[in-house]
Amino acid sequence: MTAPSTFGLSSEARNLHWLLTNLVEEVPGLLSVAVVSSDGLLLLSSDPGRNAQARADRNASPSGPKGSSADLATIVSGIGSLTIGAAKLMGSGRVKHTMIAMDEGSVFVMSISDGSLLGVHGSAGCDMSVVAYHMALFVGRAGHVLTPEVRSELRKSLETESAGSAR
């Protein structure tokens, strides 16, 4: 996974990038990490260069690549929507986190703030308790920083980065 460029970003946005980089470096077995806004847009990604490649490959191959943060953002948004709807139907309050365990990996989704979500795709060998702990640290540190202004700034920086890498 590569670190995204933070040149020209506010200190809050750079702090969120640092938190994401720290999460990726501290937790063994992570394949992809994505922060998604309440409306399903990718805000932060562990591998922004791979996201542009994923879009290009998807046009060439209908099945697309597996594991990019762009794909993870789509999954996280859908899981978030589904679990929020289920919690409302059951009258059980706010959804805090969701975990999906598969034969060859896991997907973890945790609420950040204002409907934003942190999603992690881990390998089959990753320690789920370590992943959950570091995700909770990220959420605790990022929740107050992820304001509407910062979300807008992050979204614009991803769009600029995608446009630059598509050239």
C-alpha positions as CSV (number, residue, x, y, z in Angstrom):
1,M,0.0,0.0,0.0
2,T,1.2,3.5,-0.8
3,A,0.9,6.7,1.2
4,P,-1.2,9.4,-0.4
5,S,0.3,12.8,-1.0
6,T,-0.7,15.4,1.6
7,F,0.8,18.5,-0.1
8,G,-1.5,21.5,0.1
9,L,-3.9,20.0,2.6
10,S,-5.0,21.5,5.9
11,S,-3.5,20.3,9.1
12,E,-6.7,18.4,9.9
13,A,-6.7,16.5,6.6
14,R,-2.9,15.8,6.9
15,N,-3.7,14.4,10.4
16,L,-6.3,12.1,9.0
17,H,-3.9,10.9,6.4
18,W,-1.3,10.3,9.1
19,L,-3.8,8.3,11.2
20,L,-4.7,6.2,8.1
21,T,-1.0,5.5,7.4
22,N,-0.4,4.6,11.0
23,L,-3.3,2.2,11.0
24,V,-2.0,0.5,7.8
25,E,1.6,0.3,9.2
26,E,0.6,-0.9,12.7
27,V,-1.7,-3.7,11.8
28,P,-0.3,-6.7,9.9
29,G,-2.5,-8.4,7.3
30,L,-4.5,-5.4,6.1
31,L,-5.2,-5.5,2.4
32,S,-7.1,-2.3,2.0
33,V,-8.5,0.5,4.1
34,A,-11.1,3.1,3.1
35,V,-12.9,6.0,4.8
36,V,-16.3,6.6,3.3
37,S,-18.7,9.6,3.8
38,S,-22.3,9.2,4.8
39,D,-23.3,9.5,1.1
40,G,-21.0,6.7,0.1
41,L,-18.1,8.7,-1.4
42,L,-14.5,7.6,-0.8
43,L,-12.7,10.2,1.4
44,L,-9.4,8.4,2.4
45,S,-7.7,5.4,0.9
46,S,-4.8,3.2,1.7
47,D,-3.9,2.8,-2.0
48,P,-5.1,5.8,-4.1
49,G,-2.9,4.8,-7.1
50,R,-4.5,1.4,-7.2
51,N,-7.9,3.0,-7.3
52,A,-7.3,4.7,-10.6
53,Q,-5.9,1.4,-11.9
54,A,-9.0,-0.4,-10.6
55,R,-11.3,1.9,-12.6
56,A,-9.2,1.4,-15.7
57,D,-9.1,-2.4,-15.3
58,R,-12.8,-2.6,-14.6
59,N,-13.5,-1.0,-18.0
60,A,-11.3,-3.7,-19.6
61,S,-12.6,-6.6,-17.5
62,P,-16.2,-6.8,-16.3
63,S,-15.2,-8.6,-13.0
64,G,-12.7,-5.9,-12.1
65,P,-9.8,-6.2,-9.6
66,K,-10.2,-7.5,-6.1
67,G,-9.2,-5.6,-3.0
68,S,-8.8,-2.0,-4.1
69,S,-10.0,0.7,-1.8
70,A,-12.4,1.9,-4.4
71,D,-14.0,-1.5,-4.3
72,L,-13.9,-1.5,-0.5
73,A,-15.6,1.9,-0.4
74,T,-18.5,0.5,-2.4
75,I,-18.8,-2.5,-0.1
76,V,-18.5,-0.4,3.1
77,S,-21.2,2.0,1.9
78,G,-23.6,-0.9,1.1
79,I,-22.9,-2.7,4.4
80,G,-23.3,0.6,6.3
81,S,-26.6,1.3,4.6
82,L,-27.9,-2.3,5.2
83,T,-26.9,-2.4,8.9
84,I,-28.3,1.1,9.6
85,G,-31.6,0.0,8.0
86,A,-31.6,-3.2,10.1
87,A,-30.9,-1.3,13.3
88,K,-33.8,1.1,12.6
89,L,-36.2,-1.8,11.9
90,M,-35.2,-3.6,15.1
91,G,-35.2,-0.4,17.1
92,S,-31.8,-1.2,18.4
93,G,-30.1,2.2,18.2
94,R,-27.0,3.2,16.3
95,V,-24.7,0.7,14.6
96,K,-21.2,0.8,16.1
97,H,-19.4,-1.8,14.0
98,T,-19.9,-4.7,11.7
99,M,-17.6,-7.7,10.9
100,I,-17.8,-10.2,8.1
101,A,-15.6,-13.2,8.3
102,M,-14.9,-15.2,5.1
103,D,-12.8,-18.2,4.3
104,E,-10.0,-16.1,2.9
105,G,-10.3,-12.8,4.8
106,S,-12.5,-10.4,6.7
107,V,-14.2,-7.0,6.3
108,F,-14.6,-4.7,9.2
109,V,-16.8,-1.6,9.2
110,M,-16.9,0.9,12.0
111,S,-18.9,4.2,12.4
112,I,-16.8,7.3,12.7
113,S,-19.1,10.3,12.9
114,D,-22.0,11.9,11.0
115,G,-22.5,8.6,9.1
116,S,-18.9,8.4,7.9
117,L,-17.5,4.9,8.0
118,L,-14.1,3.2,8.3
119,G,-13.7,0.0,6.4
120,V,-10.9,-2.5,6.5
121,H,-10.3,-5.6,4.4
122,G,-8.0,-8.0,6.2
123,S,-6.3,-11.2,5.1
124,A,-7.3,-14.6,6.4
125,G,-4.4,-14.5,8.9
126,C,-5.0,-11.1,10.4
127,D,-5.9,-10.9,14.1
128,M,-9.4,-9.6,14.4
129,S,-9.0,-8.2,17.9
130,V,-5.9,-6.2,16.8
131,V,-7.8,-4.9,13.8
132,A,-10.8,-3.9,15.9
133,Y,-8.5,-2.2,18.5
134,H,-6.6,-0.1,15.9
135,M,-9.9,0.8,14.1
136,A,-11.3,2.0,17.4
137,L,-8.2,4.1,18.0
138,F,-8.6,5.6,14.5
139,V,-12.3,6.4,15.0
140,G,-11.6,7.9,18.4
141,R,-9.0,10.2,17.0
142,A,-10.6,11.0,13.6
143,G,-14.2,11.6,14.8
144,H,-13.9,15.1,15.9
145,V,-11.6,16.1,13.0
146,L,-13.9,14.8,10.2
147,T,-15.9,18.0,9.8
148,P,-17.9,18.8,6.7
149,E,-15.2,21.1,5.5
150,V,-12.5,18.4,5.9
151,R,-14.7,15.8,4.2
152,S,-15.1,18.2,1.3
153,E,-11.3,18.8,1.2
154,L,-10.5,15.1,1.3
155,R,-13.0,14.3,-1.5
156,K,-11.5,17.1,-3.7
157,S,-8.0,15.9,-3.1
158,L,-8.9,12.3,-4.1
159,E,-10.6,13.6,-7.3
160,T,-7.5,15.7,-8.1
161,E,-5.2,12.7,-7.4
162,S,-7.4,10.4,-9.6
163,A,-7.4,12.9,-12.5
164,G,-3.6,13.3,-12.2
165,S,-3.0,9.5,-12.2
166,A,-5.4,8.9,-15.1
167,R,-3.2,11.0,-17.4
